[in-house]
Amino acid sequence: CEPHARASGCGARARTNATRTAAPRPAAYAKTPGPDHTHSNWTAVRMSIALLLKTSPQRILTGPWLLLDNDGSFNRFFDWVPRYLRVGPWKPWAGLFLSGLVFSLAYFVPNLHFPFSPSQPFSRWWWLHTACAAWTGFIAFRGLRQNPAPYLVSYTGVSWLLLTTRTACAVLAASLGDTLVVGTSAALVAECLRFPAAVGATVTFVVWNLVLAPIIYVMFTKSPKRQRAFVNFNFSFQLVNLHLCNLPLAYLSLAAGGKASGARGFTHADLWCGFLVATVYSAFYILVLDRVGVHLYPIFSPRAHFSLLGYMSLIGVYFGAFHLWNMFLPIAE
């Protein structure tokens, strides 16, 4: 169109074409808030949670899979994920795999009776465990205060909270002993979370530092400015703790000091607890985060065949971490 004609015929045709091609919005969808840089990420999360709470249980169970009208990208934060991984039907094996995992956990429920020999109160190892619990608690409090969302929905954040909870319960159980219900309950929680805390720290440390961080630096930060920004982000105080200090802290909490500190080898009951926590997180990821358009780990999308490799690799990593920790735990069975 010529400049003098843009305000008349061409503009009318453009509006007509836009009207023809605009897809109607399904009435069943709840509208998700668009990108708004005046709000924090956590504000956006709370806005979407408020929308979900207004959604009827019937629609959640029988309505469309996507609960928000966002094309599978929460607040447009995940537009970088290919659309075929965000929307569309699952591959047939995905539901069978997850159902089989749940059935296996239900069939192989072990006796959750763990040998618990805590460190002596006010001993050297008790003070180290107390310091570990205080430090992990401080980092968790600091992160939750700044932006709770990553700690509540990401594998890294959940793993850190598991380590914090496990260490704090171990210190509480050692301090109270088995004469009070609170002490015995804290001991059970500490032992049930022993392997989940260990494998969570191991997976986070290895995957981020040896796989994801190098890939992001080489492939997605082409300019020197982006590289410096990523390095500053990766070596910030909070992320150094979450990605680098998590494994040494897990070792201090679980293994350092041997039997004098309450360390013990992992059993099949510990492995079962690890897979139980992983299954609960997977269910939360697939049944909640996926339905509101949060895709933190696209490799595990049930809409792609390659995600089967991701699922099988994750199971292999859990078995590998189980045997690796048992090799290096400094105790004599």
C-alpha positions in Angstrom: 0.0 0.0 0.0 1.0 3.6 -0.6 1.5 5.8 2.4 -1.6 7.9 1.6 -3.8 4.7 1.4 -2.7 3.0 4.6 -5.4 4.7 6.7 -8.2 3.6 4.4 -8.4 0.5 2.3 -5.2 -1.4 3.5 -6.1 -0.8 7.1 -9.6 -2.1 6.6 -8.3 -5.2 4.8 -5.8 -5.8 7.6 -8.5 -5.6 10.2 -10.7 -7.9 8.1 -7.9 -10.5 7.8 -7.1 -10.3 11.5 -10.8 -10.9 12.3 -10.8 -13.9 10.0 -7.7 -15.5 11.4 -8.2 -14.8 15.0 -9.0 -18.0 16.9 -11.9 -17.8 19.3 -10.9 -18.3 22.9 -12.6 -21.3 24.5 -15.0 -20.2 27.2 -13.7 -22.9 29.5 -10.3 -21.4 29.8 -9.2 -19.2 32.6 -7.2 -16.2 31.3 -3.6 -16.2 32.6 -1.9 -12.8 33.3 0.4 -11.7 30.6 4.0 -10.6 31.1 4.0 -7.6 33.4 7.5 -6.4 34.5 5.9 -4.4 37.3 5.1 -7.6 39.1 7.6 -10.1 40.5 7.5 -13.7 39.3 6.0 -14.7 42.6 3.2 -12.2 42.2 2.4 -13.8 38.9 2.4 -17.3 40.5 0.0 -16.1 43.2 -2.3 -14.6 40.5 -2.4 -17.9 38.7 -2.9 -19.8 41.9 -5.9 -17.5 42.7 -7.3 -18.4 39.2 -6.9 -22.1 39.8 -8.6 -21.9 43.2 -11.6 -20.4 41.5 -11.7 -23.3 39.0 -14.3 -25.9 39.7 -13.2 -29.4 40.6 -15.4 -30.8 37.8 -13.6 -28.7 35.2 -10.2 -29.8 36.6 -11.2 -33.4 36.3 -13.2 -33.3 33.0 -12.3 -30.0 31.3 -9.4 -29.3 28.9 -5.9 -30.3 29.9 -4.6 -26.7 29.8 -6.2 -24.9 32.7 -5.0 -21.4 31.6 -5.4 -19.8 28.2 -1.7 -19.4 27.7 -0.8 -21.8 24.9 1.1 -23.9 27.3 3.5 -21.1 28.4 3.0 -19.7 31.9 3.1 -15.9 31.7 5.0 -16.4 28.4 8.1 -17.4 30.3 8.3 -20.7 28.4 7.8 -19.5 24.8 11.4 -20.8 24.2 10.1 -24.4 24.6 8.9 -25.8 21.3 5.2 -25.7 21.1 4.8 -29.5 20.4 6.4 -30.1 23.9 3.9 -27.7 25.5 0.5 -28.6 24.0 -1.0 -31.7 22.4 -1.6 -35.3 23.3 0.8 -37.5 25.2 2.6 -40.4 23.7 0.9 -43.7 24.6 3.7 -45.0 26.6 4.0 -42.0 28.9 0.9 -42.7 31.0 1.8 -46.4 31.1 5.3 -45.7 32.3 4.1 -43.4 35.1 1.3 -45.7 36.1 3.8 -48.6 36.2 6.1 -46.6 38.5 3.2 -45.9 40.9 2.1 -49.6 40.8 5.7 -50.7 41.5 6.0 -48.5 44.5 2.6 -49.7 45.9 3.6 -53.4 45.3 7.1 -53.2 46.8 6.3 -51.2 49.9 9.1 -52.0 52.4 9.2 -52.1 56.2 10.2 -48.5 57.0 12.2 -49.4 60.1 15.6 -47.9 59.9 18.6 -48.3 62.2 18.9 -44.9 63.8 22.0 -44.1 65.9 22.2 -40.4 66.2 25.3 -38.4 67.2 25.6 -37.6 70.9 24.1 -34.3 71.9 26.8 -31.5 72.1 29.4 -33.7 70.6 31.6 -32.5 67.7 29.4 -34.1 65.1 26.3 -32.9 66.7 27.6 -29.3 66.5 28.6 -29.8 62.8 25.1 -31.2 62.0 23.5 -28.2 63.9 25.7 -25.8 61.9 24.7 -27.6 58.6 21.0 -27.4 59.5 21.3 -23.7 60.4 23.2 -22.9 57.2 20.8 -24.8 54.9 17.9 -23.3 56.8 19.3 -19.8 56.3 19.8 -20.3 52.6 16.3 -21.7 52.3 14.8 -18.8 54.3 16.7 -16.2 52.2 15.6 -17.8 48.9 12.0 -18.2 50.0 11.9 -14.6 51.1 13.4 -13.3 47.9 11.4 -15.4 45.5 9.6 -18.6 46.8 8.6 -19.9 43.4 11.8 -21.7 42.4 12.1 -23.4 45.8 8.5 -24.7 45.6 8.4 -25.9 42.0 12.0 -26.8 40.8 13.9 -30.0 41.5 16.8 -28.0 42.8 14.8 -26.1 45.2 12.8 -29.1 46.4 16.1 -31.0 46.9 17.5 -28.2 49.0 14.4 -28.1 51.2 14.6 -31.9 51.6 18.3 -31.6 52.8 17.3 -28.8 55.2 14.4 -30.8 56.6 16.4 -34.0 56.9 19.3 -32.3 58.7 17.1 -30.3 61.1 15.1 -33.5 62.0 18.3 -35.4 62.6 19.5 -32.7 65.0 16.1 -32.6 66.8 16.0 -36.3 67.1 19.5 -36.5 68.6 18.7 -33.7 71.0 15.4 -35.1 72.3 16.2 -38.8 72.1 13.5 -41.6 71.8 11.7 -40.8 75.1 9.4 -38.2 73.4 7.0 -38.7 70.5 8.5 -35.6 68.8 12.0 -37.1 69.0 10.9 -40.5 67.5 8.9 -38.8 64.8 11.8 -36.5 63.9 14.1 -39.5 63.7 11.7 -41.3 61.3 11.4 -38.3 59.0 15.2 -37.9 59.1 15.8 -41.5 58.1 13.1 -41.5 55.4 14.6 -38.4 53.8 18.2 -39.7 54.1 18.5 -41.1 50.5 16.1 -38.5 48.9 18.3 -35.8 50.3 21.5 -37.5 49.1 20.3 -38.3 45.6 18.7 -34.9 45.2 22.0 -33.1 46.0 23.9 -35.5 43.7 21.6 -35.1 40.7 21.6 -31.3 41.1 25.3 -31.0 41.5 26.2 -33.3 38.6 23.6 -32.3 36.1 23.9 -28.5 36.6 27.7 -28.2 36.9 28.7 -30.9 34.4 25.9 -30.8 31.8 23.5 -27.8 31.9 25.8 -24.9 32.8 28.5 -25.8 30.2 25.7 -26.2 27.5 24.1 -22.9 28.4 27.4 -21.1 28.4 28.6 -22.5 25.0 25.3 -22.7 23.1 23.1 -20.0 24.5 25.4 -17.2 25.5 27.1 -16.2 22.2 28.1 -12.6 23.0 30.6 -11.7 25.7 27.9 -9.6 27.5 25.6 -12.6 27.8 28.5 -14.8 28.9 29.4 -12.4 31.7 25.8 -12.1 32.7 25.5 -15.9 32.9 28.8 -16.3 34.9 27.6 -13.6 37.4 24.3 -15.4 37.7 25.8 -18.8 38.1 28.3 -17.7 40.7 25.9 -15.6 42.7 25.8 -16.3 46.4 22.5 -18.2 46.3 23.3 -20.4 43.3 26.8 -21.2 44.6 25.1 -22.7 47.6 22.4 -24.5 45.7 24.6 -25.9 42.9 28.1 -26.2 44.4 27.8 -26.4 48.2 24.8 -28.7 48.2 26.8 -31.9 47.7 29.5 -31.2 50.4 26.7 -30.2 52.8 24.8 -33.4 52.0 28.0 -35.4 52.7 28.5 -33.6 56.0 24.9 -34.3 57.0 24.8 -37.9 55.9 28.3 -39.4 55.9 31.1 -37.4 57.6 32.2 -38.9 60.8 31.0 -42.5 60.1 29.0 -44.2 62.9 30.0 -41.6 65.4 27.9 -39.1 63.5 25.0 -41.5 62.9 26.0 -42.4 59.3 24.9 -45.7 57.9 24.6 -47.4 54.5 21.5 -47.1 52.4 19.1 -50.0 52.3 16.4 -50.9 49.8 13.9 -49.1 52.0 16.0 -45.9 51.4 15.9 -46.5 47.7 12.1 -46.9 47.8 11.8 -43.6 49.7 13.9 -42.0 47.0 11.7 -43.2 44.2 8.6 -42.3 46.2 9.8 -38.6 46.5 10.7 -38.6 42.8 7.3 -40.0 41.8 5.5 -37.4 43.9 7.5 -34.6 42.3 6.9 -36.1 38.8 3.2 -36.3 39.5 3.2 -32.6 40.6 5.2 -31.7 37.6 3.0 -33.5 35.1 -0.4 -33.0 36.7 0.0 -29.4 38.0 2.9 -27.5 36.4 2.3 -28.9 32.9 -1.4 -27.9 33.0 -0.6 -24.3 33.9 2.2 -24.0 31.3 5.3 -24.4 33.5 8.0 -26.4 31.6 11.2 -26.4 33.6 12.5 -29.6 32.1 11.3 -30.1 28.5 13.3 -33.3 28.1 10.6 -35.0 30.4 7.6 -33.8 28.3 5.2 -36.7 27.8 4.5 -35.4 24.3 7.9 -36.5 22.9 9.3 -40.0 22.3 12.8 -38.9 23.5 11.4 -38.2 27.0 11.3 -42.0 27.5 15.1 -41.9 27.4 15.0 -39.1 30.0 12.8 -41.2 32.3 14.9 -44.3 32.0 18.1 -42.3 32.5 16.7 -40.8 35.7 15.9 -44.2 37.0 19.4 -45.3 36.2 20.8 -42.2 37.9 18.9 -43.0 41.1 20.2 -46.6 41.1 23.7 -45.3 40.4 23.6 -42.8 43.2 22.4 -45.5 45.5 25.4 -47.7 44.8 27.9 -44.9 44.6 26.9 -43.5 48.0 27.1 -46.9 49.5 30.6 -47.3 48.1 31.9 -44.1 49.7 30.0 -44.0 53.0 32.8 -44.3 55.6 31.3 -47.0 57.8 32.0 -50.6 58.5 28.9 -52.7 58.3 
